[in-house]
């Protein structure tokens, strides 16, 4: 994805998240399902498998992602792009909780910062700074 679109997505995600309270309460009636996911750690195939088994986020399909989206795997950035896009499209059905891997120092140690810099050599620092701001 062109860096301009990545930065725009990050800007819109940050703007949306700033409007939300620190704690989100998610409830559902007995007839609805909520899929709760955690620890994707850059494994894009795992995210695709979850969507394959449970369906894509939609007004009738809510998701809660419990952090640790990045680090360790090779496609952390792609996961963020997908999750942030769904968050903006379905803000009432997609909920993102920050994990300990959504932290700059952890990103330096476990590989996410390096991944961003490899994928966006020219704009990597700017994208990484904006991601940290979103986190």
Chimera marker file (.cmm) of the C-alpha trace (Angstrom):
<marker_set name="trace">
<marker id="1" x="0.000" y="0.000" z="0.000" r="1" g="1" b="0" radius="0.5"/>
<marker id="2" x="1.371" y="3.405" z="-0.904" r="1" g="1" b="0" radius="0.5"/>
<marker id="3" x="2.789" y="5.231" z="2.142" r="1" g="1" b="0" radius="0.5"/>
<marker id="4" x="0.365" y="8.132" z="1.638" r="1" g="1" b="0" radius="0.5"/>
<marker id="5" x="-2.600" y="5.789" z="2.134" r="1" g="1" b="0" radius="0.5"/>
<marker id="6" x="-0.999" y="4.104" z="5.125" r="1" g="1" b="0" radius="0.5"/>
<marker id="7" x="-0.412" y="7.484" z="6.772" r="1" g="1" b="0" radius="0.5"/>
<marker id="8" x="-3.955" y="8.588" z="5.950" r="1" g="1" b="0" radius="0.5"/>
<marker id="9" x="-5.367" y="5.385" z="7.476" r="1" g="1" b="0" radius="0.5"/>
<marker id="10" x="-3.250" y="5.882" z="10.595" r="1" g="1" b="0" radius="0.5"/>
<marker id="11" x="-4.353" y="9.510" z="10.886" r="1" g="1" b="0" radius="0.5"/>
<marker id="12" x="-8.047" y="8.572" z="10.612" r="1" g="1" b="0" radius="0.5"/>
<marker id="13" x="-7.607" y="5.694" z="13.074" r="1" g="1" b="0" radius="0.5"/>
<marker id="14" x="-5.922" y="7.979" z="15.602" r="1" g="1" b="0" radius="0.5"/>
<marker id="15" x="-8.679" y="10.560" z="15.192" r="1" g="1" b="0" radius="0.5"/>
<marker id="16" x="-11.332" y="7.891" z="15.779" r="1" g="1" b="0" radius="0.5"/>
<marker id="17" x="-9.588" y="6.335" z="18.790" r="1" g="1" b="0" radius="0.5"/>
<marker id="18" x="-9.126" y="9.723" z="20.471" r="1" g="1" b="0" radius="0.5"/>
<marker id="19" x="-12.909" y="10.095" z="20.568" r="1" g="1" b="0" radius="0.5"/>
<marker id="20" x="-13.366" y="6.803" z="22.431" r="1" g="1" b="0" radius="0.5"/>
<marker id="21" x="-13.182" y="6.347" z="26.198" r="1" g="1" b="0" radius="0.5"/>
<marker id="22" x="-10.219" y="4.487" z="27.709" r="1" g="1" b="0" radius="0.5"/>
<marker id="23" x="-12.505" y="1.600" z="28.628" r="1" g="1" b="0" radius="0.5"/>
<marker id="24" x="-15.047" y="0.227" z="26.198" r="1" g="1" b="0" radius="0.5"/>
<marker id="25" x="-18.019" y="-1.815" z="27.335" r="1" g="1" b="0" radius="0.5"/>
<marker id="26" x="-19.153" y="-4.363" z="24.766" r="1" g="1" b="0" radius="0.5"/>
<marker id="27" x="-22.374" y="-6.219" z="25.279" r="1" g="1" b="0" radius="0.5"/>
<marker id="28" x="-24.612" y="-8.285" z="23.109" r="1" g="1" b="0" radius="0.5"/>
<marker id="29" x="-27.982" y="-9.914" z="23.408" r="1" g="1" b="0" radius="0.5"/>
<marker id="30" x="-28.208" y="-13.705" z="23.598" r="1" g="1" b="0" radius="0.5"/>
<marker id="31" x="-28.987" y="-14.047" z="19.917" r="1" g="1" b="0" radius="0.5"/>
<marker id="32" x="-25.820" y="-12.305" z="18.693" r="1" g="1" b="0" radius="0.5"/>
<marker id="33" x="-22.257" y="-13.577" z="18.559" r="1" g="1" b="0" radius="0.5"/>
<marker id="34" x="-19.059" y="-11.751" z="19.372" r="1" g="1" b="0" radius="0.5"/>
<marker id="35" x="-15.782" y="-13.240" z="18.193" r="1" g="1" b="0" radius="0.5"/>
<marker id="36" x="-12.916" y="-12.563" z="20.585" r="1" g="1" b="0" radius="0.5"/>
<marker id="37" x="-9.377" y="-12.852" z="19.197" r="1" g="1" b="0" radius="0.5"/>
<marker id="38" x="-5.998" y="-12.345" z="20.736" r="1" g="1" b="0" radius="0.5"/>
<marker id="39" x="-2.286" y="-12.556" z="20.041" r="1" g="1" b="0" radius="0.5"/>
<marker id="40" x="-2.138" y="-12.428" z="16.261" r="1" g="1" b="0" radius="0.5"/>
<marker id="41" x="1.550" y="-11.450" z="16.502" r="1" g="1" b="0" radius="0.5"/>
<marker id="42" x="1.945" y="-10.666" z="12.815" r="1" g="1" b="0" radius="0.5"/>
<marker id="43" x="0.504" y="-13.989" z="11.611" r="1" g="1" b="0" radius="0.5"/>
<marker id="44" x="-1.706" y="-12.835" z="8.746" r="1" g="1" b="0" radius="0.5"/>
<marker id="45" x="-2.735" y="-16.410" z="7.894" r="1" g="1" b="0" radius="0.5"/>
<marker id="46" x="-4.236" y="-16.714" z="11.384" r="1" g="1" b="0" radius="0.5"/>
<marker id="47" x="-6.337" y="-13.582" z="10.842" r="1" g="1" b="0" radius="0.5"/>
<marker id="48" x="-7.517" y="-14.862" z="7.465" r="1" g="1" b="0" radius="0.5"/>
<marker id="49" x="-8.400" y="-18.225" z="9.034" r="1" g="1" b="0" radius="0.5"/>
<marker id="50" x="-10.434" y="-16.492" z="11.753" r="1" g="1" b="0" radius="0.5"/>
<marker id="51" x="-12.320" y="-14.517" z="9.107" r="1" g="1" b="0" radius="0.5"/>
<marker id="52" x="-12.818" y="-17.683" z="7.030" r="1" g="1" b="0" radius="0.5"/>
<marker id="53" x="-14.283" y="-19.593" z="9.993" r="1" g="1" b="0" radius="0.5"/>
<marker id="54" x="-16.316" y="-16.760" z="11.547" r="1" g="1" b="0" radius="0.5"/>
<marker id="55" x="-16.995" y="-14.336" z="8.705" r="1" g="1" b="0" radius="0.5"/>
<marker id="56" x="-15.749" y="-10.821" z="8.111" r="1" g="1" b="0" radius="0.5"/>
<marker id="57" x="-16.635" y="-8.023" z="10.530" r="1" g="1" b="0" radius="0.5"/>
<marker id="58" x="-20.018" y="-6.542" z="9.646" r="1" g="1" b="0" radius="0.5"/>
<marker id="59" x="-23.067" y="-5.020" z="11.318" r="1" g="1" b="0" radius="0.5"/>
<marker id="60" x="-24.141" y="-8.571" z="12.203" r="1" g="1" b="0" radius="0.5"/>
<marker id="61" x="-20.674" y="-9.915" z="13.107" r="1" g="1" b="0" radius="0.5"/>
<marker id="62" x="-18.855" y="-8.202" z="15.978" r="1" g="1" b="0" radius="0.5"/>
<marker id="63" x="-15.210" y="-8.718" z="16.883" r="1" g="1" b="0" radius="0.5"/>
<marker id="64" x="-13.022" y="-7.890" z="19.858" r="1" g="1" b="0" radius="0.5"/>
<marker id="65" x="-9.273" y="-8.069" z="19.205" r="1" g="1" b="0" radius="0.5"/>
<marker id="66" x="-7.350" y="-8.296" z="22.459" r="1" g="1" b="0" radius="0.5"/>
<marker id="67" x="-4.030" y="-6.784" z="21.493" r="1" g="1" b="0" radius="0.5"/>
<marker id="68" x="-0.646" y="-8.181" z="20.526" r="1" g="1" b="0" radius="0.5"/>
<marker id="69" x="-1.388" y="-7.571" z="16.854" r="1" g="1" b="0" radius="0.5"/>
<marker id="70" x="2.274" y="-7.067" z="15.958" r="1" g="1" b="0" radius="0.5"/>
<marker id="71" x="5.798" y="-8.450" z="16.488" r="1" g="1" b="0" radius="0.5"/>
<marker id="72" x="7.265" y="-11.902" z="15.893" r="1" g="1" b="0" radius="0.5"/>
<marker id="73" x="5.429" y="-12.573" z="12.609" r="1" g="1" b="0" radius="0.5"/>
<marker id="74" x="6.343" y="-11.128" z="9.240" r="1" g="1" b="0" radius="0.5"/>
<marker id="75" x="3.046" y="-9.437" z="8.392" r="1" g="1" b="0" radius="0.5"/>
<marker id="76" x="2.264" y="-7.253" z="11.377" r="1" g="1" b="0" radius="0.5"/>
<marker id="77" x="1.816" y="-4.146" z="9.281" r="1" g="1" b="0" radius="0.5"/>
<marker id="78" x="-0.716" y="-5.860" z="7.046" r="1" g="1" b="0" radius="0.5"/>
<marker id="79" x="-2.663" y="-6.956" z="10.129" r="1" g="1" b="0" radius="0.5"/>
<marker id="80" x="-2.762" y="-3.390" z="11.425" r="1" g="1" b="0" radius="0.5"/>
<marker id="81" x="-3.941" y="-2.079" z="8.064" r="1" g="1" b="0" radius="0.5"/>
<marker id="82" x="-6.758" y="-4.637" z="7.949" r="1" g="1" b="0" radius="0.5"/>
<marker id="83" x="-7.822" y="-4.162" z="11.577" r="1" g="1" b="0" radius="0.5"/>
<marker id="84" x="-7.712" y="-0.366" z="11.410" r="1" g="1" b="0" radius="0.5"/>
<marker id="85" x="-9.700" y="-0.395" z="8.165" r="1" g="1" b="0" radius="0.5"/>
<marker id="86" x="-12.411" y="-2.600" z="9.673" r="1" g="1" b="0" radius="0.5"/>
<marker id="87" x="-12.429" y="-0.406" z="12.792" r="1" g="1" b="0" radius="0.5"/>
<marker id="88" x="-13.171" y="2.670" z="10.682" r="1" g="1" b="0" radius="0.5"/>
<marker id="89" x="-15.771" y="0.917" z="8.537" r="1" g="1" b="0" radius="0.5"/>
<marker id="90" x="-17.564" y="-0.786" z="11.445" r="1" g="1" b="0" radius="0.5"/>
<marker id="91" x="-16.772" y="1.284" z="14.554" r="1" g="1" b="0" radius="0.5"/>
<marker id="92" x="-19.610" y="-0.258" z="16.578" r="1" g="1" b="0" radius="0.5"/>
<marker id="93" x="-18.742" y="-3.854" z="15.659" r="1" g="1" b="0" radius="0.5"/>
<marker id="94" x="-14.929" y="-3.872" z="15.782" r="1" g="1" b="0" radius="0.5"/>
<marker id="95" x="-13.126" y="-3.243" z="19.051" r="1" g="1" b="0" radius="0.5"/>
<marker id="96" x="-9.352" y="-3.139" z="19.498" r="1" g="1" b="0" radius="0.5"/>
<marker id="97" x="-7.691" y="-3.502" z="22.877" r="1" g="1" b="0" radius="0.5"/>
<marker id="98" x="-4.050" y="-2.544" z="23.213" r="1" g="1" b="0" radius="0.5"/>
<marker id="99" x="-1.660" y="-5.312" z="24.259" r="1" g="1" b="0" radius="0.5"/>
<marker id="100" x="1.865" y="-5.158" z="25.584" r="1" g="1" b="0" radius="0.5"/>
<marker id="101" x="3.243" y="-5.541" z="22.034" r="1" g="1" b="0" radius="0.5"/>
<marker id="102" x="1.655" y="-2.233" z="21.057" r="1" g="1" b="0" radius="0.5"/>
<marker id="103" x="4.576" y="-0.460" z="22.686" r="1" g="1" b="0" radius="0.5"/>
<marker id="104" x="7.596" y="1.127" z="21.033" r="1" g="1" b="0" radius="0.5"/>
<marker id="105" x="10.248" y="-0.586" z="23.161" r="1" g="1" b="0" radius="0.5"/>
<marker id="106" x="8.662" y="-3.993" z="22.653" r="1" g="1" b="0" radius="0.5"/>
<marker id="107" x="8.416" y="-3.268" z="18.899" r="1" g="1" b="0" radius="0.5"/>
<marker id="108" x="12.149" y="-2.560" z="18.800" r="1" g="1" b="0" radius="0.5"/>
<marker id="109" x="12.960" y="-5.812" z="20.553" r="1" g="1" b="0" radius="0.5"/>
<marker id="110" x="10.584" y="-8.206" z="18.784" r="1" g="1" b="0" radius="0.5"/>
<marker id="111" x="10.802" y="-7.003" z="15.191" r="1" g="1" b="0" radius="0.5"/>
<marker id="112" x="7.877" y="-4.785" z="14.277" r="1" g="1" b="0" radius="0.5"/>
<marker id="113" x="9.980" y="-1.627" z="13.966" r="1" g="1" b="0" radius="0.5"/>
<marker id="114" x="12.400" y="-3.471" z="11.687" r="1" g="1" b="0" radius="0.5"/>
<marker id="115" x="9.507" y="-4.807" z="9.582" r="1" g="1" b="0" radius="0.5"/>
<marker id="116" x="8.126" y="-1.301" z="8.997" r="1" g="1" b="0" radius="0.5"/>
<marker id="117" x="11.563" y="0.046" z="8.072" r="1" g="1" b="0" radius="0.5"/>
<marker id="118" x="12.140" y="-2.813" z="5.596" r="1" g="1" b="0" radius="0.5"/>
<marker id="119" x="8.757" y="-2.391" z="3.928" r="1" g="1" b="0" radius="0.5"/>
<marker id="120" x="8.878" y="1.415" z="3.770" r="1" g="1" b="0" radius="0.5"/>
<marker id="121" x="12.523" y="2.377" z="3.431" r="1" g="1" b="0" radius="0.5"/>
<marker id="122" x="11.905" y="6.049" z="2.602" r="1" g="1" b="0" radius="0.5"/>
<marker id="123" x="8.826" y="6.754" z="4.747" r="1" g="1" b="0" radius="0.5"/>
<marker id="124" x="9.386" y="4.069" z="7.396" r="1" g="1" b="0" radius="0.5"/>
<marker id="125" x="10.341" y="6.419" z="10.228" r="1" g="1" b="0" radius="0.5"/>
<marker id="126" x="7.297" y="8.606" z="9.650" r="1" g="1" b="0" radius="0.5"/>
<marker id="127" x="4.956" y="5.600" z="9.436" r="1" g="1" b="0" radius="0.5"/>
<marker id="128" x="6.471" y="4.014" z="12.539" r="1" g="1" b="0" radius="0.5"/>
<marker id="129" x="6.151" y="7.256" z="14.485" r="1" g="1" b="0" radius="0.5"/>
<marker id="130" x="2.499" y="7.565" z="13.479" r="1" g="1" b="0" radius="0.5"/>
<marker id="131" x="1.818" y="3.923" z="14.428" r="1" g="1" b="0" radius="0.5"/>
<marker id="132" x="3.353" y="4.534" z="17.850" r="1" g="1" b="0" radius="0.5"/>
<marker id="133" x="1.112" y="7.574" z="18.164" r="1" g="1" b="0" radius="0.5"/>
<marker id="134" x="-1.938" y="5.425" z="17.360" r="1" g="1" b="0" radius="0.5"/>
<marker id="135" x="-0.791" y="2.812" z="19.926" r="1" g="1" b="0" radius="0.5"/>
<link id1="1" id2="2" r="1" g="1" b="0" radius="0.2"/>
<link id1="2" id2="3" r="1" g="1" b="0" radius="0.2"/>
<link id1="3" id2="4" r="1" g="1" b="0" radius="0.2"/>
<link id1="4" id2="5" r="1" g="1" b="0" radius="0.2"/>
<link id1="5" id2="6" r="1" g="1" b="0" radius="0.2"/>
<link id1="6" id2="7" r="1" g="1" b="0" radius="0.2"/>
<link id1="7" id2="8" r="1" g="1" b="0" radius="0.2"/>
<link id1="8" id2="9" r="1" g="1" b="0" radius="0.2"/>
<link id1="9" id2="10" r="1" g="1" b="0" radius="0.2"/>
<link id1="10" id2="11" r="1" g="1" b="0" radius="0.2"/>
<link id1="11" id2="12" r="1" g="1" b="0" radius="0.2"/>
<link id1="12" id2="13" r="1" g="1" b="0" radius="0.2"/>
<link id1="13" id2="14" r="1" g="1" b="0" radius="0.2"/>
<link id1="14" id2="15" r="1" g="1" b="0" radius="0.2"/>
<link id1="15" id2="16" r="1" g="1" b="0" radius="0.2"/>
<link id1="16" id2="17" r="1" g="1" b="0" radius="0.2"/>
<link id1="17" id2="18" r="1" g="1" b="0" radius="0.2"/>
<link id1="18" id2="19" r="1" g="1" b="0" radius="0.2"/>
<link id1="19" id2="20" r="1" g="1" b="0" radius="0.2"/>
<link id1="20" id2="21" r="1" g="1" b="0" radius="0.2"/>
<link id1="21" id2="22" r="1" g="1" b="0" radius="0.2"/>
<link id1="22" id2="23" r="1" g="1" b="0" radius="0.2"/>
<link id1="23" id2="24" r="1" g="1" b="0" radius="0.2"/>
<link id1="24" id2="25" r="1" g="1" b="0" radius="0.2"/>
<link id1="25" id2="26" r="1" g="1" b="0" radius="0.2"/>
<link id1="26" id2="27" r="1" g="1" b="0" radius="0.2"/>
<link id1="27" id2="28" r="1" g="1" b="0" radius="0.2"/>
<link id1="28" id2="29" r="1" g="1" b="0" radius="0.2"/>
<link id1="29" id2="30" r="1" g="1" b="0" radius="0.2"/>
<link id1="30" id2="31" r="1" g="1" b="0" radius="0.2"/>
<link id1="31" id2="32" r="1" g="1" b="0" radius="0.2"/>
<link id1="32" id2="33" r="1" g="1" b="0" radius="0.2"/>
<link id1="33" id2="34" r="1" g="1" b="0" radius="0.2"/>
<link id1="34" id2="35" r="1" g="1" b="0" radius="0.2"/>
<link id1="35" id2="36" r="1" g="1" b="0" radius="0.2"/>
<link id1="36" id2="37" r="1" g="1" b="0" radius="0.2"/>
<link id1="37" id2="38" r="1" g="1" b="0" radius="0.2"/>
<link id1="38" id2="39" r="1" g="1" b="0" radius="0.2"/>
<link id1="39" id2="40" r="1" g="1" b="0" radius="0.2"/>
<link id1="40" id2="41" r="1" g="1" b="0" radius="0.2"/>
<link id1="41" id2="42" r="1" g="1" b="0" radius="0.2"/>
<link id1="42" id2="43" r="1" g="1" b="0" radius="0.2"/>
<link id1="43" id2="44" r="1" g="1" b="0" radius="0.2"/>
<link id1="44" id2="45" r="1" g="1" b="0" radius="0.2"/>
<link id1="45" id2="46" r="1" g="1" b="0" radius="0.2"/>
<link id1="46" id2="47" r="1" g="1" b="0" radius="0.2"/>
<link id1="47" id2="48" r="1" g="1" b="0" radius="0.2"/>
<link id1="48" id2="49" r="1" g="1" b="0" radius="0.2"/>
<link id1="49" id2="50" r="1" g="1" b="0" radius="0.2"/>
<link id1="50" id2="51" r="1" g="1" b="0" radius="0.2"/>
<link id1="51" id2="52" r="1" g="1" b="0" radius="0.2"/>
<link id1="52" id2="53" r="1" g="1" b="0" radius="0.2"/>
<link id1="53" id2="54" r="1" g="1" b="0" radius="0.2"/>
<link id1="54" id2="55" r="1" g="1" b="0" radius="0.2"/>
<link id1="55" id2="56" r="1" g="1" b="0" radius="0.2"/>
<link id1="56" id2="57" r="1" g="1" b="0" radius="0.2"/>
<link id1="57" id2="58" r="1" g="1" b="0" radius="0.2"/>
<link id1="58" id2="59" r="1" g="1" b="0" radius="0.2"/>
<link id1="59" id2="60" r="1" g="1" b="0" radius="0.2"/>
<link id1="60" id2="61" r="1" g="1" b="0" radius="0.2"/>
<link id1="61" id2="62" r="1" g="1" b="0" radius="0.2"/>
<link id1="62" id2="63" r="1" g="1" b="0" radius="0.2"/>
<link id1="63" id2="64" r="1" g="1" b="0" radius="0.2"/>
<link id1="64" id2="65" r="1" g="1" b="0" radius="0.2"/>
<link id1="65" id2="66" r="1" g="1" b="0" radius="0.2"/>
<link id1="66" id2="67" r="1" g="1" b="0" radius="0.2"/>
<link id1="67" id2="68" r="1" g="1" b="0" radius="0.2"/>
<link id1="68" id2="69" r="1" g="1" b="0" radius="0.2"/>
<link id1="69" id2="70" r="1" g="1" b="0" radius="0.2"/>
<link id1="70" id2="71" r="1" g="1" b="0" radius="0.2"/>
<link id1="71" id2="72" r="1" g="1" b="0" radius="0.2"/>
<link id1="72" id2="73" r="1" g="1" b="0" radius="0.2"/>
<link id1="73" id2="74" r="1" g="1" b="0" radius="0.2"/>
<link id1="74" id2="75" r="1" g="1" b="0" radius="0.2"/>
<link id1="75" id2="76" r="1" g="1" b="0" radius="0.2"/>
<link id1="76" id2="77" r="1" g="1" b="0" radius="0.2"/>
<link id1="77" id2="78" r="1" g="1" b="0" radius="0.2"/>
<link id1="78" id2="79" r="1" g="1" b="0" radius="0.2"/>
<link id1="79" id2="80" r="1" g="1" b="0" radius="0.2"/>
<link id1="80" id2="81" r="1" g="1" b="0" radius="0.2"/>
<link id1="81" id2="82" r="1" g="1" b="0" radius="0.2"/>
<link id1="82" id2="83" r="1" g="1" b="0" radius="0.2"/>
<link id1="83" id2="84" r="1" g="1" b="0" radius="0.2"/>
<link id1="84" id2="85" r="1" g="1" b="0" radius="0.2"/>
<link id1="85" id2="86" r="1" g="1" b="0" radius="0.2"/>
<link id1="86" id2="87" r="1" g="1" b="0" radius="0.2"/>
<link id1="87" id2="88" r="1" g="1" b="0" radius="0.2"/>
<link id1="88" id2="89" r="1" g="1" b="0" radius="0.2"/>
<link id1="89" id2="90" r="1" g="1" b="0" radius="0.2"/>
<link id1="90" id2="91" r="1" g="1" b="0" radius="0.2"/>
<link id1="91" id2="92" r="1" g="1" b="0" radius="0.2"/>
<link id1="92" id2="93" r="1" g="1" b="0" radius="0.2"/>
<link id1="93" id2="94" r="1" g="1" b="0" radius="0.2"/>
<link id1="94" id2="95" r="1" g="1" b="0" radius="0.2"/>
<link id1="95" id2="96" r="1" g="1" b="0" radius="0.2"/>
<link id1="96" id2="97" r="1" g="1" b="0" radius="0.2"/>
<link id1="97" id2="98" r="1" g="1" b="0" radius="0.2"/>
<link id1="98" id2="99" r="1" g="1" b="0" radius="0.2"/>
<link id1="99" id2="100" r="1" g="1" b="0" radius="0.2"/>
<link id1="100" id2="101" r="1" g="1" b="0" radius="0.2"/>
<link id1="101" id2="102" r="1" g="1" b="0" radius="0.2"/>
<link id1="102" id2="103" r="1" g="1" b="0" radius="0.2"/>
<link id1="103" id2="104" r="1" g="1" b="0" radius="0.2"/>
<link id1="104" id2="105" r="1" g="1" b="0" radius="0.2"/>
<link id1="105" id2="106" r="1" g="1" b="0" radius="0.2"/>
<link id1="106" id2="107" r="1" g="1" b="0" radius="0.2"/>
<link id1="107" id2="108" r="1" g="1" b="0" radius="0.2"/>
<link id1="108" id2="109" r="1" g="1" b="0" radius="0.2"/>
<link id1="109" id2="110" r="1" g="1" b="0" radius="0.2"/>
<link id1="110" id2="111" r="1" g="1" b="0" radius="0.2"/>
<link id1="111" id2="112" r="1" g="1" b="0" radius="0.2"/>
<link id1="112" id2="113" r="1" g="1" b="0" radius="0.2"/>
<link id1="113" id2="114" r="1" g="1" b="0" radius="0.2"/>
<link id1="114" id2="115" r="1" g="1" b="0" radius="0.2"/>
<link id1="115" id2="116" r="1" g="1" b="0" radius="0.2"/>
<link id1="116" id2="117" r="1" g="1" b="0" radius="0.2"/>
<link id1="117" id2="118" r="1" g="1" b="0" radius="0.2"/>
<link id1="118" id2="119" r="1" g="1" b="0" radius="0.2"/>
<link id1="119" id2="120" r="1" g="1" b="0" radius="0.2"/>
<link id1="120" id2="121" r="1" g="1" b="0" radius="0.2"/>
<link id1="121" id2="122" r="1" g="1" b="0" radius="0.2"/>
<link id1="122" id2="123" r="1" g="1" b="0" radius="0.2"/>
<link id1="123" id2="124" r="1" g="1" b="0" radius="0.2"/>
<link id1="124" id2="125" r="1" g="1" b="0" radius="0.2"/>
<link id1="125" id2="126" r="1" g="1" b="0" radius="0.2"/>
<link id1="126" id2="127" r="1" g="1" b="0" radius="0.2"/>
<link id1="127" id2="128" r="1" g="1" b="0" radius="0.2"/>
<link id1="128" id2="129" r="1" g="1" b="0" radius="0.2"/>
<link id1="129" id2="130" r="1" g="1" b="0" radius="0.2"/>
<link id1="130" id2="131" r="1" g="1" b="0" radius="0.2"/>
<link id1="131" id2="132" r="1" g="1" b="0" radius="0.2"/>
<link id1="132" id2="133" r="1" g="1" b="0" radius="0.2"/>
<link id1="133" id2="134" r="1" g="1" b="0" radius="0.2"/>
<link id1="134" id2="135" r="1" g="1" b="0" radius="0.2"/>
</marker_set>
